[in-house]
C-alpha cells in the first residue's frame, strides 16, 4: 500500500477533527516532525504509534486499509466497491466508521492482498476483502530485531486480539509478564492491557492475527480473565 495514501488519510481525519499537527502529536506521544513525515508518506509509523493515531482519531484499521481502493476481484474492473453505511453512524459526531462492502468475494488471492508496512519492516497483510467495521484478519510479519514499538513503550488500544504464530519466534510482553511464542502457539487478550511484541530471534516471525473491536465482543462490568499460554489472570487495566 502507498504510504502516502495512508498518511493523507490520517491528515484528512485530523483536519476534520480541527486538530493541529502539534496537538495530535502531543496526544499520541510523538514529535510533530515525526507525525508530519508519516502524514506526507516519508516515514512509517510503528505499530504502537499507528494504534495510538487511529484510537485518538476514532478510526479503525479498516479506515487505513481503505485509504487505497482494495484490488478488484478477478474479472472485474478496479473501481471503488459499492458500500452500505453501518447503522447508528449518522449524526453521531464521531468519526465515520468504515462501510460494509456489498458482495465481497469469499476468496482473496495471495497477490491481491492489501499490505501496510510500518517502521522496522513490520508488515500487515489483509486476509479478506472488507466485510465489516469491527473485525480485521491480518497476516503479521516481524523481521528479526523488529518490534511493535520504536521506543520500547507498551501500547494499549480498544478491543481484543487473537494470534496464531506460524513460523519464527515472537516475544509478547503483556503487562509485567513475558511470553515467548513458538510455531503453533496462540494467544488471546484484551488489547487495553499494555503490550509489546518483539522478534528477538534470527528468523522472520509470521502469524495470523484477528483484531476485534470491543463493540463486537461486548462490554464488561469488570475485566474478564486474560488467557495467554493457558494462564488466566485479571489485569484491571482500563
C-alpha positions as CSV (number, residue, x, y, z in Angstrom):
1,X,0.0,0.0,0.0
2,X,1.2,3.5,-0.8
3,X,2.3,5.1,2.5
4,X,1.4,8.5,1.1
5,X,-2.3,7.4,0.8
6,X,-2.3,6.2,4.4
7,X,-0.6,9.4,5.6
8,X,-3.1,11.5,3.6
9,X,-6.0,9.7,5.2
10,X,-4.6,10.4,8.7
11,X,-4.1,14.0,7.8
12,X,-7.6,14.4,6.4
13,X,-9.2,12.9,9.5
14,X,-7.0,15.0,11.8
15,X,-8.0,18.2,10.0
16,X,-11.7,17.2,10.1
17,X,-11.4,17.0,13.9
18,X,-9.9,20.5,14.0
19,X,-6.6,19.3,15.4
20,X,-3.3,20.8,14.6
21,X,-0.3,18.7,13.8
22,X,1.3,19.6,17.1
23,X,-1.9,18.8,19.1
24,X,-2.3,15.3,17.7
25,X,1.4,14.6,18.0
26,X,1.3,15.5,21.7
27,X,-1.8,13.4,22.3
28,X,-0.2,10.3,20.8
29,X,3.3,10.9,22.2
30,X,5.3,11.5,19.1
31,X,7.1,14.6,17.8
32,X,5.3,16.9,15.4
33,X,8.1,16.4,12.8
34,X,7.6,12.6,13.0
35,X,3.9,12.9,12.5
36,X,4.4,15.3,9.6
37,X,6.7,12.7,7.9
38,X,4.0,10.0,8.4
39,X,1.3,12.2,7.0
40,X,3.4,13.0,4.0
41,X,4.3,9.4,3.4
42,X,8.0,10.0,4.1
43,X,8.2,7.8,7.1
44,X,6.5,4.7,8.5
45,X,4.8,4.7,11.9
46,X,5.4,1.9,14.4
47,X,2.6,-0.4,15.3
48,X,2.1,1.3,18.6
49,X,2.0,4.8,17.1
50,X,-0.4,3.6,14.4
51,X,-2.8,2.3,17.0
52,X,-2.5,5.5,19.0
53,X,-3.4,7.5,16.0
54,X,-6.4,5.5,14.9
55,X,-7.6,5.3,18.5
56,X,-7.3,9.1,19.2
57,X,-8.9,9.9,15.8
58,X,-11.7,7.3,16.4
59,X,-10.7,5.5,13.2
60,X,-10.2,1.8,12.6
61,X,-7.6,-0.3,10.9
62,X,-10.2,-0.7,8.1
63,X,-10.0,3.1,7.5
64,X,-6.3,2.8,6.8
65,X,-6.6,-0.2,4.5
66,X,-9.3,1.5,2.6
67,X,-7.1,4.6,2.1
68,X,-6.5,2.9,-1.3
69,X,-9.2,1.0,-3.0
70,X,-8.9,-2.7,-2.5
71,X,-7.8,-4.7,-5.5
72,X,-10.6,-5.6,-7.9
73,X,-11.9,-9.1,-7.7
74,X,-10.9,-11.4,-10.5
75,X,-12.6,-10.5,-13.8
76,X,-13.8,-7.1,-12.6
77,X,-12.6,-3.6,-13.1
78,X,-10.6,-1.7,-10.5
79,X,-13.3,0.7,-9.2
80,X,-14.4,1.7,-5.7
81,X,-16.7,-1.0,-4.3
82,X,-20.3,-0.3,-3.5
83,X,-20.9,0.4,0.2
84,X,-23.6,0.4,2.7
85,X,-23.3,2.6,5.8
86,X,-23.5,0.6,9.1
87,X,-26.4,1.6,11.3
88,X,-26.0,4.1,14.1
89,X,-23.4,6.3,12.5
90,X,-25.5,9.1,11.1
91,X,-25.3,12.2,13.3
92,X,-23.2,10.6,16.0
93,X,-20.5,13.2,15.8
94,X,-17.8,10.5,15.9
95,X,-15.5,9.6,13.1
96,X,-17.3,8.0,10.1
97,X,-16.9,4.3,10.6
98,X,-15.8,2.2,7.7
99,X,-18.6,1.0,5.4
100,X,-19.5,-2.6,4.6
101,X,-18.6,-3.8,1.1
102,X,-21.5,-5.3,-0.8
103,X,-21.0,-8.7,-2.5
104,X,-17.4,-9.2,-1.3
105,X,-15.9,-12.3,-2.8
106,X,-15.1,-15.2,-0.5
107,X,-11.6,-15.7,-1.9
108,X,-8.8,-13.2,-1.8
109,X,-5.9,-14.2,-3.9
110,X,-2.4,-14.1,-2.5
111,X,-1.2,-11.4,-4.9
112,X,-4.2,-9.2,-4.3
113,X,-3.8,-8.6,-0.6
114,X,-3.7,-5.0,0.7
115,X,-0.5,-4.5,2.8
116,X,0.6,-1.9,5.2
117,X,4.3,-1.5,6.2
118,X,5.4,0.1,9.4
119,X,8.7,1.1,11.0
120,X,11.3,-1.7,11.4
121,X,9.8,-3.6,8.4
122,X,6.8,-4.9,10.3
123,X,4.1,-5.7,7.7
124,X,0.4,-6.3,8.0
125,X,-1.4,-8.0,5.1
126,X,-5.2,-8.1,5.0
127,X,-6.6,-11.6,4.6
128,X,-10.1,-10.7,3.4
129,X,-12.0,-8.0,1.5
130,X,-13.6,-5.5,3.9
131,X,-16.7,-7.2,5.3
132,X,-17.4,-5.0,8.3
133,X,-16.1,-2.3,10.6
134,X,-15.4,-4.3,13.7
135,X,-13.0,-7.1,12.7
136,X,-9.8,-7.4,10.8
137,X,-8.0,-10.6,9.9
138,X,-4.3,-10.0,9.2
139,X,-1.1,-11.8,8.3
140,X,1.5,-10.2,10.5
141,X,5.2,-10.3,9.8
142,X,8.0,-9.3,12.2
143,X,11.5,-9.3,10.7
144,X,14.5,-10.1,13.0
145,X,15.1,-7.4,15.6
146,X,11.8,-5.6,14.9
147,X,9.3,-4.5,17.5
148,X,5.8,-3.1,17.6
149,X,7.1,0.0,19.3
150,X,10.1,2.1,18.1
151,X,10.9,3.3,21.6
152,X,10.1,0.1,23.5
153,X,6.9,1.5,25.1
154,X,4.0,-0.8,25.7
155,X,0.8,0.2,23.9
156,X,-2.9,-0.3,24.6
157,X,-6.0,0.1,22.4
158,X,-9.6,-0.8,22.1
159,X,-10.8,-4.4,21.5
160,X,-9.3,-7.9,21.7
161,X,-6.6,-9.6,19.7
162,X,-6.1,-13.2,18.9
163,X,-3.0,-14.5,17.3
164,X,-1.5,-17.8,15.9
165,X,2.2,-17.9,15.2
166,X,3.1,-20.0,12.1
167,X,6.8,-19.5,11.9
168,X,9.7,-18.0,13.8
169,X,9.8,-16.8,17.4
170,X,7.9,-13.8,18.8
171,X,8.1,-12.4,22.3
172,X,5.0,-10.9,23.9
173,X,5.3,-8.6,26.8
174,X,1.8,-8.3,28.4
175,X,1.9,-6.0,31.5
176,X,4.6,-7.4,33.8
177,X,4.6,-10.8,32.1
178,X,6.7,-12.0,29.2
179,X,5.9,-14.9,26.9
180,X,7.9,-16.4,24.1
181,X,5.7,-17.8,21.3
182,X,6.9,-20.6,19.0
183,X,5.2,-22.0,15.9
184,X,1.8,-23.5,16.8
185,X,1.4,-21.3,19.9
186,X,-1.6,-18.9,20.0
187,X,-2.6,-16.0,22.2
188,X,-5.7,-14.0,23.1
189,X,-6.1,-11.0,25.4
190,X,-7.9,-7.7,25.8
191,X,-6.0,-5.1,23.9
192,X,-6.5,-2.5,26.7
193,X,-3.8,-4.4,28.6
194,X,-0.4,-2.8,27.9
195,X,1.5,-5.0,25.5
196,X,4.5,-5.1,23.2
197,X,5.7,-7.6,20.5
198,X,9.4,-8.2,19.8
199,X,11.2,-10.5,17.4
200,X,14.5,-11.3,19.2
201,X,15.3,-14.3,17.0
202,X,17.4,-14.7,13.8
203,X,14.4,-15.6,11.6
204,X,11.3,-13.9,10.4
205,X,8.2,-14.3,12.7
206,X,4.9,-14.6,10.9
207,X,1.4,-15.4,12.0
208,X,-2.3,-14.8,11.6
209,X,-3.9,-12.1,13.9
210,X,-7.5,-11.2,14.3
211,X,-8.3,-7.8,15.7
212,X,-11.8,-7.5,17.2
213,X,-13.1,-4.1,18.4
214,X,-14.7,-4.1,21.8
215,X,-18.1,-3.3,20.4
216,X,-18.1,-6.7,18.8
217,X,-17.1,-8.5,21.9
218,X,-19.4,-6.6,24.2
219,X,-18.8,-4.5,27.3
220,X,-18.0,-5.9,30.7
221,X,-18.7,-4.7,34.2
222,X,-15.3,-5.9,35.3
223,X,-12.2,-7.0,33.4
224,X,-12.5,-10.5,32.0
225,X,-9.7,-13.0,32.6
226,X,-6.9,-12.8,30.1
227,X,-5.7,-16.1,28.6
228,X,-2.2,-16.4,27.5
229,X,-0.4,-19.8,27.2
230,X,-3.1,-21.3,29.4
231,X,-2.6,-18.8,32.3
232,X,-5.7,-16.8,33.3
233,X,-5.3,-13.5,35.2
234,X,-7.3,-10.4,35.7
235,X,-5.5,-7.2,34.6
236,X,-7.7,-4.4,36.0
237,X,-6.4,-2.1,33.3
238,X,-8.9,0.4,31.8
